[in-house]
Amino acid sequence: MNYCSYNERAIIMKKTYKVEVGCANCAAKMERVAARVEGVKAAHLNFMLLKMKVEFEEGASPADVMPHVLAACRKIESDCEIFF
C-alpha cells in the first residue's frame, strides 16, 4: 500500500462565510472580484443561501485575506457584509 507523506500533499483551506448582499447580480459580481483577491484560489457566492465559500491559496491566512475580500466586495455593493 502506498502512503503519501505530509509534504507531498497540498493542504487546501476552504471556509464558508455568511454574507449579506442585496441582489443576485451584485452577488455574481462580488464572486468574481473575490476570486481575484491575492490569496484566494476560488470563491463561490450562493445568493439564495447568503453564503460564500472561499478556497485559499496554499500558505494564505484567511484572517489576512478576508478583509481584502470584503473591501473588494464593498466596491460592488457598499453595504454588503461578510461575517468572518
N, C-alpha and C positions, 0 to 999 in steps of 0.2 A: 504494500500500500504506500502511495506517495503522499507526503505531507509537505505543505508549503511552509517555509519559515515565516516568522512575523515580518521580516524585512522584505520578503518577496511579494507581499500582498499590499495593495494600495488601500489605505483606510479612507472610506468615503463617509463624510459627515453630512447628514441630511437632517434638517429640522423643519418643523411645521409651526407657523405663527398665525395667530388670529389677526385679522385685518378689518379695518373699516374703510370702505370705499363706496362712493355714491352711485356709480353706473358701470355697466358691463364694458362699455367702450373704454372708459378710463382704466378699468382693471386690466384689460388687454394691453394697453399702453404701458401700464405700470409693470406688468410682467416682462415686457421687452426691455425696459430700462433697467430693471433689477438684474436681469441676466447679463447686462453689460458692465455691471459694477465689478471692480477688481476684487478678486477673492471668491466670486460667485461662478460656479461651473454651470448651473442651470437654475431657473426659477419658474414656478408654475403657480398662478393665482386662480383659484376657483371662486368666481364671483358669487355663485349661489350658496356656497358653504362659508364664504368670507374667510378663507384660509389660503395662506401662501406657503408652498413647500420650496425650500431653498436647499440646493446641493452646493456645498462649499468646495473650493479648490483644496488640494492636499496642502496642509500646513496653515491654512487660513483660519483665523479665530472668528467664530460667529459674533462674539462680543465686539470685536473691532470692525467687522464688515457690515453688520446690520444698521448702524447709524448712517452709513453711506447709502445703503439701500433705501432707507427711509427718506433721506434727503433727495435722492433721485426720484423717488415716487412722489414726493411733495411738489416737484416741478410739474408733474402732470395734474395732480389734484391736491391743492394746498392744505386741505383739511383732512387728508387721509391719515390713518393711524396704523401702525404695525406694533403689536404688543410683543416685546421680547424681553 
